[in-house]
Amino acid sequence: METVFKKSKFSWEDYFSDKTKDEHRFSTEESLAKEAKEKLFHLNGRKTLLDFGCGAGDLLIYYAPYYEKIVGVDFSSSMLFEAEKKVRHHKYKNVDLILADNRTVWEKLDTKFDQITVAGVVQYLTPEQVDDFILNASAYLNEDGKISFFDIIDPKLYSLWKIGWFSQNFIHRDIFLRACTSCLKKISAFLENRPADTIGNSYSPQIIEKIARKNGFQMEYAKSMYYEYRYHAILSKIS
């Protein structure tokens, strides 16, 4: 008798369904404040902000004092619960939280924004989803509004980081061992039907810029201050 083995489909929604903490390299208040300050520099003010993929609100609570109105969105109810606790603790009255994903968020919005920020989220989207997000987001931007994709993973730099290239104690002879370990992890992940790396997908700046231009946006590239292998893509409409 023939037996067919069918793997269950992996989804990031399921993966984050019970998570309560955002994934930062450093999660101290000091380090989060510095990371938020860097992003606020690129956001450059205005009045209204949509924080898509706000997670547990680690950065959102630092944005709140600088905007008249902020809407935080995430597809994880457990994450939003943590974000709500932070918002209540700081007594912010200018923050609304919405449970939605990249497909359903648009039907739940009733206003346009000066800034739409997406931090550490692009890695969980396919190229098609990034394309759709920019297309939909453009309809919810005020005049001269911007879309800021923060902390996108650069595949080349991430590969170097994985083998320890940026480490002060980097040893060249360890490259082969690290590469073999990485291959074994990928094979194991394939067999278990899970991502080889829970960090998600990586995209070169050229791919993001191509998608942006397709949707009528120009892209400003900026290196992340706190992650060697990440960069920011600030999109503004081509006039």
Secondary structure in CASP SS format (residue, H / E / C, confidence):
PFRMAT SS
TARGET T0000
AUTHOR 0000-0000-0000
METHOD secondary structure of the structure
MODEL  1
M C 1.00
E C 1.00
T C 1.00
V C 1.00
F C 1.00
K C 1.00
K C 1.00
S C 1.00
K C 1.00
F C 1.00
S C 1.00
W H 1.00
E H 1.00
D H 1.00
Y H 1.00
F C 1.00
S C 1.00
D C 1.00
K C 1.00
T C 1.00
K C 1.00
D C 1.00
E C 1.00
H C 1.00
R C 1.00
F C 1.00
S C 1.00
T C 1.00
E H 1.00
E H 1.00
S H 1.00
L H 1.00
A H 1.00
K H 1.00
E H 1.00
A H 1.00
K H 1.00
E H 1.00
K H 1.00
L H 1.00
F H 1.00
H H 1.00
L H 1.00
N C 1.00
G C 1.00
R C 1.00
K C 1.00
T E 1.00
L E 1.00
L E 1.00
D E 1.00
F E 1.00
G C 1.00
C C 1.00
G C 1.00
A C 1.00
G C 1.00
D C 1.00
L C 1.00
L H 1.00
I H 1.00
Y H 1.00
Y H 1.00
A H 1.00
P H 1.00
Y H 1.00
Y C 1.00
E C 1.00
K E 1.00
I E 1.00
V E 1.00
G E 1.00
V E 1.00
D E 1.00
F C 1.00
S C 1.00
S H 1.00
S H 1.00
M H 1.00
L H 1.00
F H 1.00
E H 1.00
A H 1.00
E H 1.00
K H 1.00
K H 1.00
V H 1.00
R H 1.00
H H 1.00
H H 1.00
K C 1.00
Y C 1.00
K C 1.00
N C 1.00
V E 1.00
D E 1.00
L E 1.00
I E 1.00
L E 1.00
A C 1.00
D C 1.00
N C 1.00
R C 1.00
T C 1.00
V H 1.00
W H 1.00
E H 1.00
K H 1.00
L C 1.00
D C 1.00
T C 1.00
K C 1.00
F E 1.00
D E 1.00
Q E 1.00
I E 1.00
T E 1.00
V E 1.00
A E 1.00
G C 1.00
V C 1.00
V H 1.00
Q H 1.00
Y H 1.00
L C 1.00
T C 1.00
P H 1.00
E H 1.00
Q H 1.00
V H 1.00
D H 1.00
D H 1.00
F H 1.00
I H 1.00
L H 1.00
N H 1.00
A H 1.00
S H 1.00
A C 1.00
Y C 1.00
L E 1.00
N E 1.00
E E 1.00
D E 1.00
G E 1.00
K E 1.00
I E 1.00
S E 1.00
F E 1.00
F E 1.00
D E 1.00
I E 1.00
I E 1.00
D C 1.00
P H 1.00
K H 1.00
L H 1.00
Y H 1.00
S H 1.00
L H 1.00
W H 1.00
K H 1.00
I C 1.00
G C 1.00
W C 1.00
F C 1.00
S C 1.00
Q C 1.00
N C 1.00
F C 1.00
I C 1.00
H C 1.00
R C 1.00
D H 1.00
I H 1.00
F H 1.00
L H 1.00
R H 1.00
A H 1.00
C H 1.00
T H 1.00
S H 1.00
C H 1.00
L H 1.00
K H 1.00
K H 1.00
I H 1.00
S H 1.00
A H 1.00
F H 1.00
L H 1.00
E C 1.00
N C 1.00
R C 1.00
P C 1.00
A C 1.00
D C 1.00
T C 1.00
I C 1.00
G C 1.00
N C 1.00
S C 1.00
Y C 1.00
S C 1.00
P H 1.00
Q H 1.00
I H 1.00
I H 1.00
E H 1.00
K H 1.00
I H 1.00
A H 1.00
R H 1.00
K H 1.00
N C 1.00
G C 1.00
F E 1.00
Q E 1.00
M E 1.00
E E 1.00
Y E 1.00
A E 1.00
K E 1.00
S C 1.00
M C 1.00
Y C 1.00
Y C 1.00
E C 1.00
Y C 1.00
R E 1.00
Y E 1.00
H E 1.00
A E 1.00
I E 1.00
L E 1.00
S E 1.00
K E 1.00
I C 1.00
S C 1.00
END
